[in-house]
Amino acid sequence: MANALPAEMTVIETPVPGGPEALVPGRRPVPRPGPGEVLIRIAAAGVNRADCMQRAGNYPLPPGASDIIGLECSGTVAGIGEGVEGWTVGEPVCALLSGDGYCEYTAVPAAQCMAVPDGVDLIDAGGLPETYATVWANVFQACALGPGETFLVQGGSSGIGTTAIQLAKAWGCTVLATAGSAEKVAACEALGADRAIDYRKEDFVAAAREAAGGADVILDMVGGDYIPRQLELLNHGGRLCFVAFMQGPEALVNFGLVQRKQLVVTGSMLRPRSVEEKGRICREVSDYAWPRFASGELRPVTHARFPLAEAAEAHRLMESSAHIGKILLLP
């Protein structure tokens, strides 16, 4: 049950799609947890590239999703719905959301809630669920990256990139990453990348071949003309996975190469998946990734924290791509 909750809360709304200035504060009723749900008093919400797309009107919402932006959060349990076990009011929690992150309270299916990893600050934990679930579902579930393989992540200094570098390194892989400045290259290598490539100065295909001979798995957020080049770079039996298309989803591809090298090309979105699917991903992340924070193999990478009322500034920073790691909003 939820106790002593306020009637209303501050949220960030987007009445009309547009630029960062379209994000404006509003007031909404505080939700109550339904059956199977946990109510979270939010301490921090992660900002993701998909949030900017939704704000601009370029990200269709899955059926039933809230119009309030926000795909991940951390906080404390403020209420427990019927049938929920394993959580107590006041307990620290982080969660994968389908929306309702840019606000003070959110009701979340219990299956999408995870304990805050040992040794991780409650605020920093707000930037973990979406990136870790995305990397886990795509790199380790769909592409089955294994120890001893070579892994390349495009955009290594992003939230997804900083997560992927650390996870792949913890799994005993050779890790390559691309980044767009000397500072970002250094950050990727400090996180464990064996070779970080400044794509503004080097051809990433040639550099990756020189460093490791090729790649077994590539996680791509770029698309466009990177697609055929990545297929060339992949080793026999390699896997290419898309989680975004910042340069567009279309390219001229020689599928004879895919056939000859027995490549797998895949991609996915996390948000439209069922509660059951998300729950399975969250359980595996909790079981296999979270303990590595306590051991020091993984660490959160937070670039900036903004008050919730400054969501527009957080989006401007995200769209500038000047950040390394995660951007957080604090109610």
C-alpha positions in Angstrom: 0.0 0.0 0.0 1.0 3.6 -0.5 1.1 5.8 2.6 0.9 9.6 3.0 1.4 10.4 -0.7 0.9 13.9 -2.0 -2.1 14.4 -4.3 0.0 16.0 -7.1 3.5 16.0 -8.4 5.7 18.0 -10.8 6.3 16.5 -14.2 7.9 17.6 -17.4 5.5 17.7 -20.3 5.7 18.2 -24.0 2.5 19.9 -25.0 3.7 20.5 -28.6 6.6 18.6 -30.2 9.7 20.6 -30.8 13.2 21.5 -29.6 14.4 21.4 -26.0 12.3 24.5 -25.3 9.2 22.2 -25.8 9.9 20.6 -22.4 7.8 22.5 -19.8 6.9 21.8 -16.1 3.4 20.7 -15.3 1.3 19.2 -12.6 -0.2 15.7 -12.6 -1.8 13.4 -10.0 0.6 11.2 -8.1 0.0 7.6 -9.4 -1.0 4.8 -7.1 0.5 1.4 -7.6 -1.8 -1.1 -9.3 -1.6 -4.9 -9.0 1.9 -6.1 -9.6 3.3 -2.6 -9.5 5.8 -0.7 -7.3 5.5 3.0 -6.7 8.9 4.8 -6.8 9.7 8.2 -5.4 12.2 9.2 -8.0 15.7 10.3 -7.0 17.1 10.5 -10.5 16.0 9.8 -14.1 18.3 9.0 -16.9 18.2 11.1 -20.1 18.5 9.0 -23.3 18.7 9.8 -27.0 15.2 8.3 -27.5 13.9 11.0 -25.1 15.0 13.7 -27.5 13.4 11.9 -30.4 10.1 11.6 -28.4 10.2 15.3 -27.5 10.7 16.2 -31.2 7.8 14.0 -32.3 9.9 11.4 -34.0 9.4 8.4 -31.7 6.0 6.7 -31.8 4.9 5.6 -28.4 4.1 1.9 -27.8 0.4 1.2 -27.1 -0.4 2.2 -23.5 2.8 4.2 -22.9 2.7 7.5 -21.0 3.3 10.7 -22.8 5.7 11.7 -20.0 9.3 11.1 -21.2 11.8 9.0 -19.4 12.9 5.3 -19.7 14.8 4.7 -16.5 15.0 5.9 -12.9 16.3 5.3 -9.4 14.7 6.2 -6.1 13.0 4.6 -3.1 9.9 2.4 -2.9 7.0 4.6 -1.9 4.2 2.1 -2.3 3.5 -1.6 -3.2 0.7 -2.9 -5.2 -1.4 -6.0 -4.7 0.5 -9.2 -5.2 4.0 -7.7 -5.1 6.6 -9.5 -3.0 10.2 -8.9 -2.3 10.0 -5.1 -1.9 9.5 -2.9 1.2 8.6 0.8 1.5 11.7 2.9 1.8 14.0 0.5 0.0 16.4 1.8 -2.7 15.4 0.7 -6.2 16.2 1.4 -9.8 13.9 0.5 -12.7 13.4 0.2 -16.4 10.4 2.3 -17.5 8.1 2.6 -20.5 7.7 6.3 -19.8 6.9 8.4 -16.8 10.5 9.1 -15.8 10.6 12.9 -15.9 8.5 13.3 -12.8 8.5 12.8 -9.0 6.7 9.5 -8.7 6.2 6.6 -11.1 4.4 3.3 -10.9 6.4 0.4 -12.4 5.8 -3.3 -13.0 7.7 -5.1 -10.2 9.4 -7.3 -12.8 11.2 -4.2 -14.1 12.5 -3.1 -10.7 16.1 -4.0 -9.6 18.1 -3.5 -6.5 20.6 -0.7 -6.6 24.0 -2.4 -7.1 26.3 -2.5 -4.1 28.7 0.4 -4.0 26.6 2.5 -6.4 25.2 5.9 -5.4 21.4 6.1 -5.5 21.6 9.1 -7.9 24.0 7.4 -10.3 21.9 4.3 -10.3 19.2 6.3 -12.2 21.4 6.0 -15.3 21.9 2.3 -15.2 18.7 0.4 -16.2 18.1 1.5 -19.8 21.7 1.2 -20.9 22.5 -2.0 -19.2 19.3 -3.7 -20.3 19.8 -2.5 -23.9 23.4 -3.7 -24.0 22.6 -7.0 -22.3 19.6 -7.8 -24.6 21.5 -7.0 -27.8 25.1 -7.9 -27.2 24.8 -10.8 -24.9 21.3 -12.3 -25.6 20.8 -11.6 -29.3 24.5 -11.6 -30.4 25.8 -14.1 -27.8 29.1 -12.3 -27.3 31.5 -14.7 -25.6 34.9 -14.6 -23.9 37.8 -14.3 -26.3 35.8 -12.6 -29.1 36.4 -9.1 -30.5 33.7 -6.6 -29.9 33.3 -3.1 -31.5 30.9 -0.5 -30.2 30.2 2.7 -32.2 29.9 5.8 -30.1 32.0 4.5 -27.2 31.6 7.6 -25.1 27.8 7.5 -25.0 25.8 6.0 -22.2 25.4 2.8 -24.3 29.0 2.9 -25.3 30.5 3.3 -21.8 28.3 0.5 -20.6 29.1 -1.8 -23.5 32.9 -1.3 -23.2 32.8 -2.2 -19.5 30.6 -5.2 -19.9 32.5 -6.7 -22.8 35.8 -6.2 -21.1 34.4 -7.9 -17.9 33.4 -10.8 -20.1 37.0 -11.3 -21.3 36.6 -9.8 -24.8 39.0 -7.7 -26.9 37.2 -4.3 -27.0 37.3 -1.7 -29.7 35.4 1.6 -29.7 34.9 4.6 -31.8 34.7 8.2 -30.5 34.8 11.7 -31.9 37.6 13.5 -30.0 40.9 12.8 -28.2 39.1 13.3 -24.9 36.5 10.7 -25.7 39.1 8.3 -27.0 41.0 8.6 -23.8 37.8 8.1 -21.8 37.0 4.9 -23.7 40.4 3.5 -23.1 40.3 4.4 -19.4 37.1 2.3 -19.2 38.8 -0.7 -20.7 38.8 -0.4 -24.5 41.9 -2.1 -25.9 41.8 0.4 -28.8 39.6 3.5 -29.2 39.5 5.0 -32.7 38.9 8.7 -33.4 36.5 8.3 -36.3 37.1 12.0 -37.3 40.8 11.2 -38.0 41.0 7.5 -38.8 39.1 5.0 -40.9 37.5 2.8 -38.3 37.6 -0.3 -40.5 41.3 0.0 -41.2 42.1 0.8 -37.6 40.0 -2.1 -36.2 41.6 -4.5 -38.7 45.1 -3.3 -37.7 44.3 -3.6 -34.0 42.4 -6.9 -33.9 42.1 -8.3 -37.4 38.3 -7.7 -37.5 35.3 -8.0 -35.2 33.0 -10.8 -34.1 30.2 -8.5 -32.8 29.5 -4.9 -33.6 27.0 -2.8 -31.7 25.9 0.1 -33.9 24.0 3.3 -33.3 25.0 5.1 -36.5 23.6 3.2 -39.5 23.8 4.9 -42.9 27.0 4.4 -44.8 28.5 2.6 -41.8 26.4 -0.4 -42.5 28.2 -1.9 -45.5 31.6 -1.0 -44.0 30.7 -2.9 -40.8 29.7 -5.9 -42.8 33.2 -5.9 -44.4 34.8 -5.6 -41.0 33.0 -8.5 -39.4 34.8 -11.9 -39.2 33.2 -15.1 -40.5 30.2 -15.8 -38.4 30.1 -12.2 -37.1 27.0 -10.4 -35.7 26.0 -6.8 -36.4 23.3 -5.4 -34.1 21.5 -2.0 -34.5 20.0 -0.1 -31.6 19.7 3.3 -33.4 20.3 4.9 -36.8 21.7 8.4 -36.2 22.7 8.6 -39.9 19.5 6.9 -41.1 18.4 3.2 -41.5 19.0 2.9 -45.3 22.2 1.7 -47.1 23.2 -0.2 -50.2 24.2 -3.7 -48.9 25.8 -6.6 -50.7 24.0 -9.5 -49.1 26.3 -11.9 -51.0 28.9 -10.9 -48.4 26.4 -11.7 -45.6 25.8 -15.1 -47.2 29.5 -15.9 -47.8 30.7 -14.9 -44.3 27.6 -16.3 -42.6 26.8 -13.1 -40.9 23.9 -12.3 -38.7 22.3 -8.8 -38.9 19.8 -8.0 -36.2 18.5 -5.1 -34.1 15.9 -4.4 -31.5 14.0 -1.8 -29.4 13.6 -2.3 -25.7 10.6 -0.1 -25.0 7.9 -2.0 -26.9 8.8 -5.3 -25.3 6.4 -7.0 -23.0 6.7 -6.7 -19.2 7.6 -10.4 -19.2 10.5 -9.9 -21.7 11.7 -6.8 -19.8 11.5 -8.7 -16.6 13.7 -11.5 -17.9 16.3 -9.0 -19.1 16.3 -7.2 -15.7 16.7 -10.5 -13.8 19.8 -11.4 -16.0 21.2 -7.9 -15.6 20.8 -8.2 -11.8 22.3 -11.7 -11.7 25.2 -11.3 -14.1 26.1 -7.5 -14.2 25.2 -6.0 -10.8 27.7 -8.1 -8.8 30.5 -6.7 -10.9 30.0 -3.2 -9.5 30.9 -4.5 -6.0 34.0 -6.2 -7.5 35.1 -3.0 -9.3 34.8 -4.4 -12.8 31.9 -2.0 -13.6 31.2 1.5 -12.5 28.6 4.1 -13.4 29.8 6.9 -15.7 27.8 10.1 -15.0 28.6 13.2 -17.0 26.1 15.7 -15.5 23.2 16.1 -13.2 20.4 18.7 -13.8 17.4 19.7 -11.7 14.2 18.3 -13.3 13.1 21.9 -14.1 16.2 22.2 -16.3 15.3 19.2 -18.6 15.7 21.5 -21.6 19.3 22.1 -20.8 19.9 18.4 -20.3 18.4 17.7 -23.8 20.6 20.4 -25.3 23.7 18.7 -23.8 22.5 15.3 -25.1 22.0 16.6 -28.6 25.4 18.4 -28.6 27.0 15.0 -28.0 29.6 16.8 -25.8 28.9 14.4 -22.9 30.7 11.2 -21.8 28.4 8.7 -20.2 25.1 9.5 -18.7 23.0 12.7 -18.1 20.7 12.7 -15.1 17.6 14.7 -14.0 16.9 15.1 -10.3 13.4 16.0 -9.1 
